[in-house]
């Protein structure tokens, strides 16, 4: 069936929204698991790269990084056989959240979900029907053959780095055949990985890369309608889509659809102020493709709200979007009894835009939270943070200074183990207020 230009435009818009998280995921996977010459390379598939030292403004390989829970990155190829994930007894908060190609979570291993004891967990790809060996604590089943994990482990401060590193080094990834000491299956063929190009997010080559990635993503029943429409456009998961095969009329329609999808995402982002219902398993997220794209754009690999809640300010109280510290100083005031209610801990971290990276500053202070030494609370128990590019002259304000860049910025608040008042919406972030 040949699509009309109108149908092609609608299909391209819907598919751009649906496929955007896959490409954002590939944007990270390519330098970390495929391009061995990239400094961000983790060592390929099937091994962890741990970050034990706190991040600074010099770290540019992770967007919206945090220093609450340093990362353990890994990428897994499950085409040949499952992988067994082993963890030690852990005396602190941690989580290993495994995600599919479209960033929906497969499942979680960690303090909140599986406890703090040791265990071995089998991670299997689509269609695997083998026998689960003895000694396996639990099974996670992925919907895609390529899976990633951005593990987090609590860091108490720079002096805690050796203890953190000792825990991270005990996170193990082993092919099932290695775990059972049996013969390994024939390895899967090595794909010809497309080079990541930033501009492909905005042009017809988006669908060339999407077609390649769909080889690793068997169609789910809930996606069948859109996948069928994509196939009519020539994006079938064969890895052979050629934009040049489109007629000039269809190519123009696809380009218009991409612009429509981008505009829809940007409009939705402008009204999104927290992470509630943006991150989770496929069952938790349902068919909210736009929500998944918002999550991939604003906080790729964020944790589900039950694990960690993310909020922040894309605009200040005067409607400046985004806020700009070159133009104004800002304050955030948490009234008494209204500090972020978290079971584990909370933090507020500013990022320079559009890069979403940490802000260089004279104090090497990249966040403020309930564990920050020297904070000065209000007389009534409230807390005021001073978000500005220059250090305040008042010593009390300087103690609560959250350094902003000399330009546009955002601030992300993280709460680990948010209380029910956060999840049900009865607790809300105060405004980011222009102070001058």
C-alpha positions in Angstrom: 0.0 0.0 0.0 1.4 3.4 -1.0 1.0 6.2 1.6 -0.4 9.5 0.6 1.7 12.5 1.6 -0.7 13.3 4.3 -0.5 9.8 5.7 3.3 9.9 5.4 3.4 13.1 7.4 1.3 11.8 10.2 3.2 8.5 10.3 6.6 10.3 10.4 5.4 12.6 13.2 4.0 9.7 15.3 7.1 7.5 14.5 9.5 10.3 15.3 7.9 10.7 18.8 8.0 6.9 19.2 11.5 6.4 17.9 13.1 9.4 19.5 14.1 7.5 22.7 15.7 4.8 20.7 18.0 7.3 18.9 18.8 9.1 22.1 19.7 5.8 23.6 21.9 5.0 20.6 23.6 8.4 20.9 24.9 7.2 24.3 25.5 3.6 23.3 27.6 4.3 20.3 30.5 6.1 22.0 30.3 3.9 25.1 30.0 0.4 23.6 30.9 0.6 19.9 33.5 3.4 19.2 36.7 2.1 20.9 38.5 5.3 20.1 36.1 7.5 22.0 37.2 8.5 25.6 33.7 7.5 26.8 34.2 3.9 25.7 33.2 1.5 28.5 35.0 -1.5 26.9 32.3 -2.8 24.6 29.3 -5.0 25.5 29.2 -7.1 28.6 31.4 -5.2 31.0 30.9 -2.4 33.6 32.7 1.0 33.6 32.4 2.5 37.0 32.6 6.1 38.0 33.7 6.3 41.6 35.0 9.9 41.7 32.6 12.8 42.1 31.8 14.6 38.8 33.0 18.1 38.1 32.3 20.6 35.3 35.2 19.0 33.4 33.1 15.8 32.9 31.2 16.0 29.7 30.4 12.4 28.8 27.2 12.2 30.9 24.4 14.8 30.6 22.6 15.9 33.8 25.1 14.0 36.0 24.8 13.8 39.7 27.2 13.3 42.6 24.7 11.6 44.9 25.0 8.2 43.3 28.1 7.7 41.0 27.3 5.6 37.9 28.1 2.1 36.8 27.5 1.9 33.0 27.2 -1.3 30.9 25.7 -2.4 27.7 24.6 -6.0 27.0 24.0 -7.9 23.8 21.5 -10.7 24.5 21.2 -12.2 21.0 23.4 -15.2 21.7 22.4 -16.0 25.3 21.3 -14.4 28.5 23.6 -12.6 31.0 23.8 -13.3 34.7 24.1 -10.2 36.9 25.7 -10.8 40.3 25.7 -8.3 43.2 27.3 -8.5 46.7 25.8 -7.6 50.0 25.5 -3.8 49.8 25.5 -1.7 53.0 23.9 1.4 51.3 21.4 2.6 48.8 22.0 1.3 45.3 20.1 0.4 42.1 20.9 -1.4 38.9 18.1 -0.5 36.5 18.2 -2.3 33.2 16.5 -0.6 30.2 15.4 -1.7 26.7 16.4 0.1 23.5 13.4 2.5 23.8 14.5 3.3 27.5 11.6 1.5 29.1 12.9 -0.4 32.1 13.2 -4.1 32.1 13.5 -4.3 35.9 15.5 -3.2 38.9 18.1 -4.8 41.2 18.7 -2.8 44.3 18.0 -1.8 47.8 14.4 -0.8 47.3 13.3 -3.7 45.1 15.5 -6.8 45.8 17.1 -5.8 49.1 20.7 -5.3 50.2 21.7 -9.0 50.2 23.8 -10.8 47.6 22.2 -12.4 44.6 22.5 -13.6 41.0 19.9 -12.4 38.4 19.3 -13.8 35.0 18.7 -11.2 32.2 17.2 -12.8 29.1 16.4 -11.4 25.7 13.2 -11.8 23.6 12.0 -15.3 23.1 14.5 -17.0 25.4 13.0 -20.2 26.7 16.0 -22.0 28.3 16.2 -23.5 31.8 16.9 -21.1 34.7 19.9 -22.6 36.5 20.0 -23.3 40.2 21.3 -20.4 42.4 19.6 -17.7 40.3 17.7 -15.3 42.6 15.5 -13.8 40.0 14.8 -13.4 36.3 14.4 -10.2 34.2 13.1 -10.5 30.7 13.9 -7.8 28.1 11.8 -6.9 25.1 14.9 -5.9 23.1 18.2 -7.7 22.4 20.3 -4.7 23.3 20.0 -3.6 26.9 21.7 -0.9 29.0 22.2 -0.1 32.6 23.1 3.0 34.4 23.7 1.8 38.0 23.8 4.1 40.9 25.5 3.6 44.3 25.4 6.0 47.2 28.5 8.1 47.8 28.7 9.8 51.2 31.5 12.2 50.1 35.1 12.2 48.7 36.4 10.2 51.7 33.9 7.5 50.8 35.3 6.8 47.3 37.4 3.7 48.3 34.4 2.0 50.0 32.2 2.8 47.0 34.8 1.5 44.5 35.1 -1.8 46.5 31.3 -2.3 46.1 31.2 -1.4 42.4 34.0 -3.8 41.6 31.8 -6.7 42.9 29.0 -6.0 40.4 29.6 -8.8 37.8 28.2 -9.5 34.3 28.7 -13.0 33.0 27.2 -14.8 30.0 24.9 -17.6 31.1 27.4 -20.3 29.7 30.2 -18.8 31.8 28.0 -18.8 34.9 27.0 -22.5 34.4 30.5 -23.5 33.1 29.0 -24.9 29.9 29.9 -24.5 26.2 29.1 -21.1 24.8 26.6 -20.8 21.9 27.7 -19.5 18.5 28.2 -15.8 18.8 25.8 -13.5 17.0 27.0 -11.7 13.9 28.7 -8.4 14.4 26.5 -5.7 12.9 27.8 -2.8 10.8 27.1 -0.1 13.3 26.0 3.2 11.8 28.2 6.2 12.9 26.2 8.4 15.2 25.6 11.9 13.7 23.8 14.5 15.7 22.1 16.0 12.7 20.2 12.8 12.0 17.8 13.5 14.8 16.3 16.3 12.6 16.4 14.8 9.0 15.1 11.9 7.1 18.2 9.8 8.1 16.5 9.5 11.4 14.5 6.7 9.9 17.6 5.0 8.4 19.0 4.7 11.9 15.6 3.7 13.4 15.3 1.0 10.7 18.7 -0.4 11.8 17.8 -0.4 15.5 14.5 -2.2 14.9 16.5 -5.3 14.0 17.1 -5.6 17.8 13.5 -4.8 18.8 10.9 -7.4 17.8 7.5 -5.8 17.3 5.3 -5.7 20.4 1.6 -6.2 20.1 0.9 -2.7 21.5 3.1 -1.2 18.8 1.8 -3.3 15.9 -0.2 -0.5 14.3 2.6 2.0 14.2 5.1 -0.6 13.2 2.9 -1.6 10.2 2.5 2.1 9.2 6.3 2.4 9.4 6.8 -0.7 7.2 4.5 1.0 4.6 7.0 3.9 4.7 9.8 1.4 4.1 11.0 1.2 7.8 10.5 -2.4 8.5 13.5 -3.3 10.7 15.5 -4.8 7.8 18.2 -2.2 8.2 18.0 -1.4 4.5 15.8 1.7 4.5 16.9 4.2 1.8 15.6 7.8 2.0 16.5 8.1 -1.7 13.8 5.6 -2.5 11.1 8.0 -1.3 9.4 10.2 -4.0 10.1 13.9 -3.6 6.5 14.4 -2.4 6.9 11.7 0.3 10.3 12.9 1.4 8.9 16.4 1.9 6.0 14.9 3.8 8.4 12.9 6.0 10.5 16.1 6.7 7.3 17.9 7.7 6.3 15.1 9.9 9.7 15.2 11.7 9.2 18.9 12.3 5.7 18.2 13.6 7.0 15.6 16.0 9.8 17.9 17.3 7.3 20.7 17.8 5.0 18.4 19.7 7.8 17.3 22.0 9.0 20.9 22.6 5.5 22.0 23.5 5.1 19.2 25.9 8.5 19.8 27.5 7.6 23.4 28.3 4.8 22.3 30.6 6.6 19.4 32.3 8.0 20.2 35.7 8.6 16.8 37.4 9.3 13.2 36.5 6.1 11.6 37.8 5.0 8.9 35.4 7.8 9.6 32.9 10.1 6.7 33.9 9.3 3.1 34.5 8.7 -0.4 33.1 6.7 -0.9 30.0 3.7 -2.0 32.2 4.1 1.2 34.3 4.4 3.6 31.3 1.7 2.1 29.0 1.4 3.6 25.6 2.5 7.1 26.5 5.0 7.5 23.7 5.2 11.3 24.1 5.9 10.9 27.8 8.8 8.5 27.1 10.2 11.1 24.6 9.9 13.9 27.2 11.9 11.7 29.6 14.5 10.9 27.0 14.9 14.6 26.2 14.8 16.1 29.7 16.4 13.3 31.8 17.6 10.3 29.8 17.8 7.2 32.1 15.9 8.8 34.9 14.6 6.5 37.6 10.9 5.8 38.2 9.2 8.0 40.8 9.0 5.3 43.4 12.8 5.0 43.3 13.7 8.6 42.7 11.7 11.7 42.0 13.0 14.5 39.8 11.7 18.0 39.6 13.0 21.3 38.6 12.5 24.7 36.9 12.4 25.3 33.2 11.2 28.9 33.9 11.3 31.4 36.7 8.4 33.2 38.3 8.5 35.9 35.7 8.1 33.4 32.9 11.7 33.5 31.7 12.1 30.2 29.8 14.8 29.1 30.5 15.9 31.2 33.4 19.1 33.1 32.8 21.6 33.9 35.5 23.3 36.6 33.3 20.1 38.6 33.6 18.8 37.8 37.1 19.7 36.4 40.5 17.2 33.8 41.8 16.2 32.2 45.1 14.4 29.0 46.0 12.6 29.1 49.4 11.4 25.9 51.1 9.1 27.0 53.9 9.3 25.3 57.3 8.0 21.8 57.2 8.1 21.8 53.4 11.7 20.7 52.7 11.9 17.9 50.1 10.5 14.8 51.9 12.8 11.9 51.0 13.3 8.5 52.7 17.0 8.4 51.7 18.2 11.9 50.7 17.7 14.8 48.4 19.7 17.3 46.4 19.4 20.3 44.0 21.8 20.6 41.1 22.1 23.4 38.6 23.1 22.7 34.9 24.2 25.0 32.2 22.0 25.0 29.1 21.8 23.7 26.4 24.6 21.2 27.3 22.9 20.1 30.6 26.4 19.9 32.3 27.6 20.9 35.7 28.6 24.5 36.4 32.2 25.4 37.0 32.5 27.6 40.1 35.1 28.7 42.7 33.8 26.5 45.5 33.6 23.3 43.4 30.1 23.1 44.7 27.8 21.3 42.2 24.7 20.7 44.3 23.1 21.4 47.7 21.1 18.9 49.7 20.3 17.6 53.1 23.9 16.2 53.4 25.6 19.5 52.5 27.7 20.7 55.5 27.3 24.3 56.7 23.9 25.0 55.4 22.2 27.9 57.2 18.5 27.3 57.9 15.9 30.0 58.4 15.0 30.8 62.0 11.7 29.0 61.5 13.4 25.9 60.0 12.8 26.7 56.4 15.7 26.8 53.9 16.5 29.4 51.2 18.9 28.7 48.3 20.6 31.5 46.4 20.9 30.5 42.7 23.2 33.0 41.0 26.4 33.3 39.0 28.3 35.3 41.6 29.1 34.3 45.2 26.9 36.3 47.6 28.8 38.8 49.8 26.6 37.9 52.8 28.2 34.9 54.6 24.9 33.3 55.4 23.8 33.5 51.8 27.1 32.3 50.6 26.6 29.1 52.7 23.5 28.5 50.7 24.8 29.5 47.4 23.9 27.3 44.4 26.3 28.4 41.6 24.6 29.1 38.3 26.3 29.7 34.9 26.7 33.1 33.3 23.8 32.3 31.0 20.7 30.0 30.7 20.4 27.2 33.2 18.0 24.8 34.9 18.0 23.2 38.3 17.1 19.6 39.0 15.9 18.4 42.4 16.3 14.7 43.1 14.6 12.9 46.0 15.7 9.2 46.6 12.8 7.3 48.2 10.3 10.1 47.9 7.5 10.1 50.5 3.9 9.6 49.5 3.2 13.3 49.6 5.5 13.7 46.6 4.1 10.9 44.6 0.4 12.0 45.1 1.2 15.6 44.3 0.3 17.1 47.7 3.9 18.3 48.1 5.1 20.7 45.4 8.3 22.5 44.5 8.3 26.2 45.4 8.9 28.6 42.6 12.2 29.8 41.3 12.0 33.4 42.1 13.8 36.4 40.6 15.6 38.1 43.4 16.5 41.5 41.9 
